[in-house]
């Protein structure tokens, strides 16, 4: 028996070793979206017989849920994004398609080569690090300006645009030809950016080859009487702060969960408006998971009101994967389609941001509404947001704690 099975075992081990040697490591990749070729880095690694693929968002990794390579054919899935990469490895080059499913998805041509060192940035790059504000923005949420965060090390920079609902992810790049050239792709968000420092101290921004904006320092914006960026804590509110916040929707097992259930009585509740199709909701989920673990025993509950597309309502495959990927233990309810949200959130005033967090006290009243969530590429503004969330939860938990 050993003689009969050993050749097959040897071939299997040899095949696995070949696959590992061919795929492991960093790759310089591109996707083509709406005619734009967007460069980015990603990484593949063999874990036993499974391939793990990782996109990057600054220092964060967005890792796959499954993957394999057989006979040079690579298939990698990110179930929590409803996304799949299919590519063929030939002569050291991966070519194929990346499909991002759902509300803002599509299928894009994909190509990747082994990572090689990029050309060094030009010397003499101007210092542009810090916080800026973007004029001439195109927002459907009533915003006149956006925050623009730049982190710089010599001729290399990482930048993010922060809107009221969240940021763009980390666009990274370097100084070449008198301008900074940046790009970003993390499996869900994509962008190309050119930043040209102007003589008057402003920055001329070109997004995706077509949208022009100007960045100025905040103090310059105020001196020019430009309106400040939207306040995350006042952008959205409730129509009647004396009315308990209400919800009643099924969970993923079909059981109705309501604000009047005994589990929420006398508790501090974060009501999270979310959707597994929403990149900024993915940014926020790990933070909420940690917050829940830390404060649940002290009386914190979190309820995610998730709005999904029609096919996902019938079979919430992506939402279930979202819950599994981030280890979510708090309540996740399936509330309808995204276009239904305003009607079903009738108590909210000026709600339009994914995600949005309603902070509900032990009496069931909304004490704060925070629009959006800045991811880690937003730097200090991310740290401020997480600190505020934590501080607000601690304050509400301390109120009337003895009367529970």
C-alpha positions as a LaTeX table, in Angstrom:
\begin{tabular}{lrrr}
\hline
Residue & $x$ (\AA) & $y$ (\AA) & $z$ (\AA) \\
\hline
Unk1 & 0.00 & 0.00 & 0.00 \\
Unk2 & 2.79 & 2.39 & 0.81 \\
Unk3 & 4.36 & 1.80 & $-2.58$ \\
Unk4 & 1.11 & 2.49 & $-4.33$ \\
Unk5 & 0.29 & 5.74 & $-2.44$ \\
Unk6 & 3.76 & 7.22 & $-2.08$ \\
Unk7 & 4.07 & 8.53 & $-5.66$ \\
Unk8 & 0.75 & 10.33 & $-5.36$ \\
Unk9 & 1.76 & 11.81 & $-2.02$ \\
Unk10 & 5.10 & 12.91 & $-3.45$ \\
Unk11 & 3.41 & 14.58 & $-6.40$ \\
Unk12 & 0.95 & 16.35 & $-4.10$ \\
Unk13 & 3.76 & 17.66 & $-1.90$ \\
Unk14 & 5.76 & 18.72 & $-4.92$ \\
Unk15 & 2.74 & 20.51 & $-6.37$ \\
Unk16 & 2.13 & 22.34 & $-3.07$ \\
Unk17 & 5.79 & 23.35 & $-2.86$ \\
Unk18 & 5.68 & 24.63 & $-6.44$ \\
Unk19 & 2.52 & 26.64 & $-5.75$ \\
Unk20 & 4.02 & 28.14 & $-2.62$ \\
Unk21 & 7.23 & 29.16 & $-4.38$ \\
Unk22 & 5.27 & 30.68 & $-7.26$ \\
Unk23 & 2.68 & 32.67 & $-5.32$ \\
Unk24 & 4.13 & 33.66 & $-1.92$ \\
Unk25 & 5.10 & 37.29 & $-1.39$ \\
Unk26 & 4.32 & 40.82 & $-2.49$ \\
Unk27 & 2.96 & 41.63 & $-5.94$ \\
Unk28 & 2.64 & 44.87 & $-7.88$ \\
Unk29 & $-0.90$ & 44.76 & $-9.25$ \\
Unk30 & $-3.30$ & 46.87 & $-11.28$ \\
Unk31 & $-7.03$ & 46.90 & $-11.87$ \\
Unk32 & $-8.71$ & 48.75 & $-14.71$ \\
Unk33 & $-11.83$ & 50.63 & $-13.59$ \\
Unk34 & $-13.75$ & 53.01 & $-15.87$ \\
Unk35 & $-10.76$ & 53.26 & $-18.17$ \\
Unk36 & $-8.34$ & 54.06 & $-15.33$ \\
Unk37 & $-5.43$ & 51.76 & $-14.56$ \\
Unk38 & $-4.98$ & 51.82 & $-10.79$ \\
Unk39 & $-1.73$ & 50.44 & $-9.34$ \\
Unk40 & $-1.52$ & 48.92 & $-5.87$ \\
Unk41 & 0.34 & 46.30 & $-3.87$ \\
Unk42 & $-1.10$ & 43.06 & $-2.58$ \\
Unk43 & 0.27 & 39.93 & $-0.98$ \\
Unk44 & $-0.34$ & 36.22 & $-1.34$ \\
Unk45 & 0.70 & 33.50 & 1.09 \\
Unk46 & 0.13 & 29.75 & 1.21 \\
Unk47 & $-1.42$ & 28.48 & 4.45 \\
Unk48 & $-1.30$ & 24.72 & 4.00 \\
Unk49 & $-3.19$ & 24.13 & 0.77 \\
Unk50 & $-5.04$ & 27.45 & 1.05 \\
Unk51 & $-4.00$ & 30.73 & $-0.55$ \\
Unk52 & $-4.50$ & 33.86 & 1.57 \\
Unk53 & $-4.73$ & 37.11 & $-0.37$ \\
Unk54 & $-4.32$ & 40.51 & 1.29 \\
Unk55 & $-5.19$ & 44.01 & 0.13 \\
Unk56 & $-3.68$ & 46.93 & 2.04 \\
Unk57 & $-5.20$ & 50.08 & 3.48 \\
Unk58 & $-2.22$ & 51.89 & 4.91 \\
Unk59 & $-0.97$ & 49.56 & 7.67 \\
Unk60 & $-4.17$ & 47.50 & 7.66 \\
Unk61 & $-4.62$ & 44.21 & 5.83 \\
Unk62 & $-7.90$ & 43.10 & 4.28 \\
Unk63 & $-7.41$ & 39.34 & 4.10 \\
Unk64 & $-9.35$ & 36.78 & 2.08 \\
Unk65 & $-11.70$ & 34.16 & 3.47 \\
Unk66 & $-10.65$ & 31.36 & 1.11 \\
Unk67 & $-8.35$ & 30.71 & $-1.83$ \\
Unk68 & $-6.55$ & 28.08 & $-3.86$ \\
Unk69 & $-4.15$ & 27.65 & $-6.76$ \\
Unk70 & $-4.41$ & 24.63 & $-9.00$ \\
Unk71 & $-2.51$ & 24.09 & $-12.23$ \\
Unk72 & $-1.61$ & 27.79 & $-12.35$ \\
Unk73 & $-5.23$ & 28.93 & $-11.83$ \\
Unk74 & $-5.67$ & 31.21 & $-8.81$ \\
Unk75 & $-9.03$ & 31.75 & $-7.13$ \\
Unk76 & $-9.30$ & 33.92 & $-4.00$ \\
Unk77 & $-12.51$ & 35.01 & $-2.28$ \\
Unk78 & $-13.35$ & 37.80 & 0.14 \\
Unk79 & $-16.83$ & 36.61 & 1.17 \\
Unk80 & $-17.42$ & 39.58 & 3.47 \\
Unk81 & $-17.11$ & 41.79 & 0.36 \\
Unk82 & $-18.82$ & 39.28 & $-1.95$ \\
Unk83 & $-15.65$ & 39.55 & $-4.04$ \\
Unk84 & $-13.51$ & 37.12 & $-5.99$ \\
Unk85 & $-10.20$ & 37.21 & $-7.82$ \\
Unk86 & $-9.70$ & 34.76 & $-10.66$ \\
Unk87 & $-6.32$ & 34.82 & $-12.37$ \\
Unk88 & $-3.94$ & 32.60 & $-14.28$ \\
Unk89 & $-0.25$ & 32.42 & $-13.46$ \\
Unk90 & 1.93 & 32.19 & $-16.56$ \\
Unk91 & 5.58 & 33.13 & $-16.93$ \\
Unk92 & 5.50 & 34.81 & $-13.52$ \\
Unk93 & 2.56 & 37.09 & $-14.38$ \\
Unk94 & $-0.97$ & 36.91 & $-12.96$ \\
Unk95 & $-3.74$ & 38.01 & $-15.33$ \\
Unk96 & $-7.47$ & 37.73 & $-14.85$ \\
Unk97 & $-10.46$ & 39.50 & $-13.33$ \\
Unk98 & $-11.48$ & 40.86 & $-9.96$ \\
Unk99 & $-15.22$ & 40.91 & $-9.29$ \\
Unk100 & $-16.58$ & 43.03 & $-6.46$ \\
Unk101 & $-20.20$ & 42.10 & $-5.82$ \\
Unk102 & $-23.03$ & 44.16 & $-4.51$ \\
Unk103 & $-24.28$ & 47.71 & $-4.54$ \\
Unk104 & $-21.14$ & 49.44 & $-5.80$ \\
Unk105 & $-19.43$ & 46.58 & $-7.55$ \\
Unk106 & $-18.23$ & 45.49 & $-10.96$ \\
Unk107 & $-15.75$ & 43.23 & $-12.74$ \\
Unk108 & $-12.31$ & 44.66 & $-13.47$ \\
Unk109 & $-9.32$ & 43.47 & $-15.49$ \\
Unk110 & $-6.49$ & 42.45 & $-13.13$ \\
Unk111 & $-2.76$ & 42.00 & $-13.67$ \\
Unk112 & 0.10 & 41.47 & $-11.24$ \\
Unk113 & 3.87 & 41.08 & $-11.38$ \\
Unk114 & 6.34 & 40.18 & $-8.67$ \\
Unk115 & 7.05 & 43.20 & $-6.49$ \\
Unk116 & 10.10 & 45.21 & $-7.41$ \\
Unk117 & 11.52 & 48.29 & $-5.74$ \\
Unk118 & 9.85 & 51.48 & $-6.98$ \\
Unk119 & 11.86 & 54.34 & $-8.39$ \\
Unk120 & 13.12 & 56.59 & $-5.61$ \\
Unk121 & 11.16 & 59.83 & $-5.17$ \\
Unk122 & 12.72 & 62.96 & $-6.60$ \\
Unk123 & 14.68 & 65.04 & $-4.16$ \\
Unk124 & 13.40 & 68.40 & $-3.02$ \\
Unk125 & 9.80 & 67.34 & $-2.42$ \\
Unk126 & 7.89 & 70.20 & $-0.74$ \\
Unk127 & 6.58 & 69.60 & 2.77 \\
Unk128 & 2.78 & 69.17 & 2.57 \\
Unk129 & 2.08 & 66.99 & 5.61 \\
Unk130 & $-0.76$ & 67.79 & 7.98 \\
Unk131 & $-4.42$ & 68.77 & 7.79 \\
Unk132 & $-5.95$ & 70.56 & 4.81 \\
Unk133 & $-9.45$ & 71.38 & 3.62 \\
Unk134 & $-10.73$ & 70.77 & 0.11 \\
Unk135 & $-12.76$ & 73.42 & $-1.67$ \\
Unk136 & $-15.03$ & 72.85 & $-4.67$ \\
Unk137 & $-16.16$ & 69.42 & $-3.43$ \\
Unk138 & $-18.93$ & 67.43 & $-5.05$ \\
Unk139 & $-21.11$ & 66.19 & $-2.20$ \\
Unk140 & $-24.68$ & 64.99 & $-2.09$ \\
Unk141 & $-24.77$ & 65.50 & 1.66 \\
Unk142 & $-24.70$ & 69.29 & 1.77 \\
Unk143 & $-20.97$ & 69.51 & 2.47 \\
Unk144 & $-19.04$ & 72.48 & 1.13 \\
Unk145 & $-15.59$ & 71.30 & 2.20 \\
Unk146 & $-13.87$ & 68.03 & 3.05 \\
Unk147 & $-10.93$ & 67.31 & 5.30 \\
Unk148 & $-7.73$ & 66.21 & 3.58 \\
Unk149 & $-5.12$ & 64.44 & 5.72 \\
Unk150 & $-1.53$ & 64.05 & 4.50 \\
Unk151 & 1.19 & 62.04 & 6.23 \\
Unk152 & 4.64 & 62.56 & 4.73 \\
Unk153 & 8.10 & 61.06 & 5.00 \\
Unk154 & 10.47 & 62.78 & 2.60 \\
Unk155 & 9.18 & 62.31 & $-0.92$ \\
Unk156 & 6.69 & 59.58 & 0.08 \\
Unk157 & 3.20 & 60.36 & 1.32 \\
Unk158 & $-0.04$ & 58.74 & 2.41 \\
Unk159 & $-3.22$ & 60.79 & 2.08 \\
Unk160 & $-6.95$ & 60.42 & 2.70 \\
Unk161 & $-10.01$ & 62.52 & 1.99 \\
Unk162 & $-12.38$ & 62.49 & 4.97 \\
Unk163 & $-16.03$ & 63.17 & 4.24 \\
Unk164 & $-18.86$ & 63.23 & 6.75 \\
Unk165 & $-19.47$ & 59.51 & 6.20 \\
Unk166 & $-15.85$ & 58.33 & 6.29 \\
Unk167 & $-12.60$ & 58.39 & 4.38 \\
Unk168 & $-11.32$ & 57.19 & 1.03 \\
Unk169 & $-8.79$ & 54.79 & 2.42 \\
Unk170 & $-5.05$ & 55.49 & 2.28 \\
Unk171 & $-3.81$ & 56.77 & $-1.08$ \\
Unk172 & $-0.06$ & 56.22 & $-1.19$ \\
Unk173 & 2.62 & 57.42 & $-3.53$ \\
Unk174 & 5.66 & 59.61 & $-4.07$ \\
Unk175 & 6.98 & 62.84 & $-5.61$ \\
Unk176 & 7.79 & 62.65 & $-9.31$ \\
Unk177 & 7.84 & 65.29 & $-12.03$ \\
Unk178 & 6.95 & 68.16 & $-9.71$ \\
Unk179 & 3.84 & 66.47 & $-8.28$ \\
Unk180 & 2.82 & 63.71 & $-5.91$ \\
Unk181 & 1.28 & 60.68 & $-7.66$ \\
Unk182 & $-0.91$ & 58.48 & $-5.48$ \\
Unk183 & $-3.26$ & 55.53 & $-5.82$ \\
Unk184 & $-5.41$ & 53.22 & $-3.73$ \\
Unk185 & $-7.22$ & 49.91 & $-4.12$ \\
Unk186 & $-8.30$ & 47.79 & $-1.16$ \\
Unk187 & $-10.79$ & 45.49 & $-2.85$ \\
Unk188 & $-13.71$ & 47.88 & $-2.35$ \\
Unk189 & $-12.39$ & 51.44 & $-2.81$ \\
Unk190 & $-10.28$ & 52.73 & $-5.67$ \\
Unk191 & $-8.72$ & 56.09 & $-6.47$ \\
Unk192 & $-6.01$ & 57.89 & $-8.44$ \\
Unk193 & $-4.75$ & 61.27 & $-7.28$ \\
Unk194 & $-2.31$ & 63.90 & $-8.45$ \\
Unk195 & $-1.23$ & 66.59 & $-5.99$ \\
Unk196 & 0.53 & 69.64 & $-7.43$ \\
Unk197 & 1.85 & 72.19 & $-4.88$ \\
Unk198 & 1.09 & 75.72 & $-6.09$ \\
Unk199 & 3.12 & 78.89 & $-5.59$ \\
Unk200 & 0.42 & 80.44 & $-3.35$ \\
Unk201 & 0.70 & 77.60 & $-0.82$ \\
Unk202 & $-2.38$ & 75.71 & $-1.96$ \\
Unk203 & $-2.50$ & 72.20 & $-3.40$ \\
Unk204 & $-4.13$ & 71.47 & $-6.73$ \\
Unk205 & $-5.80$ & 68.05 & $-6.61$ \\
Unk206 & $-6.85$ & 65.97 & $-9.59$ \\
Unk207 & $-8.94$ & 62.92 & $-8.72$ \\
Unk208 & $-9.34$ & 60.00 & $-11.11$ \\
Unk209 & $-8.14$ & 62.14 & $-14.01$ \\
Unk210 & $-11.22$ & 64.38 & $-14.07$ \\
Unk211 & $-12.27$ & 65.98 & $-10.75$ \\
Unk212 & $-10.35$ & 69.11 & $-9.73$ \\
Unk213 & $-10.20$ & 70.45 & $-6.17$ \\
Unk214 & $-8.06$ & 72.91 & $-4.26$ \\
Unk215 & $-6.65$ & 72.22 & $-0.79$ \\
Unk216 & $-5.98$ & 75.04 & 1.66 \\
Unk217 & $-4.89$ & 75.04 & 5.27 \\
Unk218 & $-7.82$ & 75.35 & 7.75 \\
Unk219 & $-6.72$ & 78.77 & 8.97 \\
Unk220 & $-6.63$ & 80.03 & 5.38 \\
Unk221 & $-10.11$ & 78.61 & 4.77 \\
Unk222 & $-11.50$ & 80.45 & 7.80 \\
Unk223 & $-9.80$ & 83.69 & 6.73 \\
Unk224 & $-11.51$ & 83.31 & 3.33 \\
Unk225 & $-14.86$ & 82.75 & 5.13 \\
Unk226 & $-15.17$ & 79.27 & 3.71 \\
Unk227 & $-17.59$ & 77.09 & 5.70 \\
Unk228 & $-15.87$ & 74.44 & 7.85 \\
Unk229 & $-16.27$ & 70.74 & 7.10 \\
Unk230 & $-19.39$ & 69.06 & 8.45 \\
Unk231 & $-19.45$ & 68.35 & 12.18 \\
Unk232 & $-19.76$ & 64.60 & 12.69 \\
Unk233 & $-21.69$ & 65.16 & 15.94 \\
Unk234 & $-24.31$ & 67.61 & 14.65 \\
Unk235 & $-24.77$ & 66.58 & 11.01 \\
Unk236 & $-27.51$ & 64.12 & 12.00 \\
Unk237 & $-29.89$ & 64.20 & 14.93 \\
Unk238 & $-33.31$ & 63.04 & 16.04 \\
Unk239 & $-36.58$ & 64.91 & 15.56 \\
Unk240 & $-37.70$ & 64.49 & 19.18 \\
Unk241 & $-34.99$ & 63.88 & 21.76 \\
Unk242 & $-37.62$ & 63.10 & 24.43 \\
Unk243 & $-38.91$ & 60.10 & 22.45 \\
Unk244 & $-37.27$ & 56.68 & 23.00 \\
Unk245 & $-35.39$ & 55.42 & 19.96 \\
Unk246 & $-37.34$ & 52.57 & 18.39 \\
Unk247 & $-36.38$ & 49.62 & 16.22 \\
Unk248 & $-37.99$ & 46.27 & 15.47 \\
Unk249 & $-36.40$ & 44.06 & 12.80 \\
Unk250 & $-35.49$ & 40.39 & 12.31 \\
Unk251 & $-32.06$ & 39.03 & 13.11 \\
Unk252 & $-30.25$ & 36.65 & 10.78 \\
Unk253 & $-32.32$ & 33.75 & 12.16 \\
Unk254 & $-35.59$ & 35.55 & 11.47 \\
Unk255 & $-36.33$ & 36.39 & 15.12 \\
Unk256 & $-37.73$ & 39.88 & 15.71 \\
Unk257 & $-35.52$ & 42.03 & 17.95 \\
Unk258 & $-37.02$ & 45.25 & 19.35 \\
Unk259 & $-35.85$ & 48.11 & 21.51 \\
Unk260 & $-38.50$ & 47.07 & 24.09 \\
Unk261 & $-36.93$ & 43.61 & 24.60 \\
Unk262 & $-35.82$ & 42.90 & 28.19 \\
Unk263 & $-32.19$ & 42.54 & 27.08 \\
Unk264 & $-32.02$ & 46.30 & 26.41 \\
Unk265 & $-33.88$ & 47.51 & 29.50 \\
Unk266 & $-31.68$ & 49.83 & 31.55 \\
Unk267 & $-28.75$ & 49.34 & 29.15 \\
Unk268 & $-26.66$ & 51.77 & 27.13 \\
Unk269 & $-27.26$ & 50.92 & 23.49 \\
Unk270 & $-25.30$ & 51.91 & 20.39 \\
Unk271 & $-27.63$ & 51.66 & 17.39 \\
Unk272 & $-25.47$ & 51.35 & 14.31 \\
Unk273 & $-26.78$ & 52.05 & 10.81 \\
Unk274 & $-24.69$ & 49.89 & 8.52 \\
Unk275 & $-24.49$ & 47.67 & 5.45 \\
Unk276 & $-22.00$ & 44.97 & 4.52 \\
Unk277 & $-21.59$ & 46.65 & 1.09 \\
Unk278 & $-20.27$ & 49.84 & 2.79 \\
Unk279 & $-16.43$ & 50.14 & 3.02 \\
Unk280 & $-16.54$ & 52.61 & 5.91 \\
Unk281 & $-18.77$ & 50.17 & 7.82 \\
Unk282 & $-16.00$ & 47.59 & 7.40 \\
Unk283 & $-13.57$ & 50.17 & 8.80 \\
Unk284 & $-15.73$ & 50.60 & 11.89 \\
Unk285 & $-16.67$ & 46.99 & 12.63 \\
Unk286 & $-13.40$ & 45.88 & 14.33 \\
Unk287 & $-13.53$ & 48.91 & 16.62 \\
Unk288 & $-17.15$ & 48.18 & 17.62 \\
Unk289 & $-16.26$ & 44.54 & 18.27 \\
Unk290 & $-13.52$ & 45.61 & 20.70 \\
Unk291 & $-15.79$ & 48.21 & 22.32 \\
Unk292 & $-18.49$ & 45.60 & 22.89 \\
Unk293 & $-16.07$ & 43.11 & 24.42 \\
Unk294 & $-14.70$ & 45.73 & 26.79 \\
Unk295 & $-17.99$ & 47.22 & 28.02 \\
Unk296 & $-20.70$ & 44.61 & 27.51 \\
Unk297 & $-20.47$ & 43.29 & 31.08 \\
Unk298 & $-20.87$ & 46.87 & 32.33 \\
Unk299 & $-24.17$ & 47.29 & 30.50 \\
Unk300 & $-23.35$ & 48.10 & 26.86 \\
Unk301 & $-25.39$ & 46.65 & 24.01 \\
Unk302 & $-24.79$ & 47.25 & 20.31 \\
Unk303 & $-27.46$ & 46.78 & 17.65 \\
Unk304 & $-26.44$ & 46.92 & 13.99 \\
Unk305 & $-29.32$ & 47.84 & 11.70 \\
Unk306 & $-28.06$ & 46.48 & 8.39 \\
Unk307 & $-29.60$ & 47.51 & 5.07 \\
Unk308 & $-28.72$ & 45.17 & 2.20 \\
Unk309 & $-29.56$ & 44.82 & $-1.50$ \\
Unk310 & $-32.56$ & 42.74 & $-2.55$ \\
Unk311 & $-30.68$ & 39.52 & $-3.34$ \\
Unk312 & $-28.86$ & 39.77 & $-0.01$ \\
Unk313 & $-32.17$ & 40.15 & 1.84 \\
Unk314 & $-33.26$ & 36.82 & 0.36 \\
Unk315 & $-29.91$ & 35.20 & 1.16 \\
Unk316 & $-27.64$ & 37.40 & 3.32 \\
Unk317 & $-24.47$ & 35.53 & 2.40 \\
Unk318 & $-22.24$ & 38.60 & 2.51 \\
Unk319 & $-23.68$ & 39.85 & 5.82 \\
Unk320 & $-23.18$ & 36.45 & 7.45 \\
Unk321 & $-19.57$ & 36.48 & 6.21 \\
Unk322 & $-19.19$ & 40.05 & 7.53 \\
Unk323 & $-20.33$ & 38.87 & 10.99 \\
Unk324 & $-17.98$ & 35.88 & 10.89 \\
Unk325 & $-14.98$ & 37.80 & 9.54 \\
Unk326 & $-14.97$ & 40.39 & 12.31 \\
Unk327 & $-16.15$ & 38.08 & 15.10 \\
Unk328 & $-19.29$ & 40.14 & 15.77 \\
Unk329 & $-21.13$ & 39.00 & 18.89 \\
Unk330 & $-23.60$ & 41.86 & 19.19 \\
Unk331 & $-27.05$ & 42.03 & 17.59 \\
Unk332 & $-27.15$ & 42.28 & 13.77 \\
Unk333 & $-30.59$ & 42.89 & 12.26 \\
Unk334 & $-31.67$ & 42.70 & 8.63 \\
Unk335 & $-33.75$ & 45.80 & 8.05 \\
Unk336 & $-34.41$ & 46.20 & 4.33 \\
Unk337 & $-32.73$ & 47.68 & 1.28 \\
Unk338 & $-30.53$ & 50.82 & 1.45 \\
Unk339 & $-33.18$ & 52.88 & $-0.33$ \\
Unk340 & $-35.66$ & 51.94 & 2.43 \\
Unk341 & $-33.49$ & 53.29 & 5.23 \\
Unk342 & $-34.77$ & 56.87 & 5.43 \\
Unk343 & $-38.37$ & 55.70 & 5.64 \\
Unk344 & $-37.55$ & 53.11 & 8.30 \\
Unk345 & $-35.41$ & 55.55 & 10.31 \\
Unk346 & $-38.28$ & 58.00 & 10.65 \\
Unk347 & $-37.04$ & 59.40 & 13.97 \\
Unk348 & $-33.74$ & 60.55 & 12.45 \\
Unk349 & $-33.17$ & 64.11 & 11.26 \\
Unk350 & $-30.88$ & 64.64 & 8.24 \\
Unk351 & $-29.63$ & 61.06 & 8.21 \\
Unk352 & $-27.59$ & 60.27 & 5.08 \\
Unk353 & $-24.29$ & 58.69 & 6.15 \\
Unk354 & $-23.12$ & 55.08 & 6.18 \\
Unk355 & $-22.34$ & 54.32 & 8.93 \\
Unk356 & $-24.14$ & 56.42 & 11.55 \\
Unk357 & $-24.14$ & 55.72 & 15.30 \\
Unk358 & $-26.98$ & 56.63 & 17.68 \\
Unk359 & $-25.85$ & 56.69 & 21.34 \\
Unk360 & $-28.86$ & 55.70 & 23.45 \\
Unk361 & $-28.83$ & 56.09 & 27.23 \\
Unk362 & $-30.29$ & 53.80 & 29.90 \\
Unk363 & $-33.70$ & 55.49 & 29.52 \\
Unk364 & $-33.77$ & 54.71 & 25.80 \\
Unk365 & $-33.16$ & 58.33 & 24.72 \\
Unk366 & $-30.69$ & 59.41 & 22.05 \\
Unk367 & $-27.92$ & 61.50 & 23.59 \\
Unk368 & $-25.58$ & 61.80 & 20.61 \\
Unk369 & $-25.58$ & 60.95 & 16.92 \\
Unk370 & $-22.21$ & 60.50 & 15.22 \\
Unk371 & $-22.24$ & 60.53 & 11.41 \\
Unk372 & $-19.71$ & 58.37 & 9.60 \\
Unk373 & $-16.50$ & 56.82 & 10.86 \\
Unk374 & $-12.94$ & 57.88 & 9.96 \\
Unk375 & $-10.65$ & 54.92 & 9.34 \\
Unk376 & $-7.06$ & 54.68 & 10.49 \\
Unk377 & $-5.74$ & 56.54 & 7.38 \\
Unk378 & $-7.39$ & 59.64 & 8.88 \\
Unk379 & $-4.64$ & 59.68 & 11.49 \\
Unk380 & $-5.32$ & 61.94 & 14.46 \\
Unk381 & $-8.98$ & 62.37 & 13.45 \\
Unk382 & $-9.39$ & 58.59 & 13.67 \\
Unk383 & $-7.86$ & 58.60 & 17.15 \\
Unk384 & $-10.13$ & 61.46 & 18.19 \\
Unk385 & $-13.21$ & 59.60 & 16.97 \\
Unk386 & $-12.38$ & 56.36 & 18.76 \\
Unk387 & $-11.56$ & 58.30 & 21.93 \\
Unk388 & $-14.88$ & 60.14 & 21.72 \\
Unk389 & $-16.86$ & 56.92 & 21.18 \\
Unk390 & $-15.19$ & 55.33 & 24.18 \\
Unk391 & $-15.63$ & 58.41 & 26.37 \\
Unk392 & $-19.32$ & 58.75 & 25.48 \\
Unk393 & $-19.96$ & 55.09 & 26.25 \\
Unk394 & $-18.20$ & 55.40 & 29.62 \\
Unk395 & $-20.20$ & 58.53 & 30.48 \\
Unk396 & $-23.53$ & 56.91 & 29.65 \\
Unk397 & $-22.63$ & 53.73 & 31.51 \\
Unk398 & $-21.81$ & 55.76 & 34.62 \\
Unk399 & $-25.23$ & 57.43 & 34.65 \\
Unk400 & $-27.74$ & 55.74 & 37.00 \\
Unk401 & $-25.62$ & 52.61 & 37.01 \\
Unk402 & $-26.86$ & 51.69 & 40.46 \\
Unk403 & $-30.52$ & 51.70 & 39.43 \\
Unk404 & $-30.19$ & 48.94 & 36.82 \\
\hline
\end{tabular}
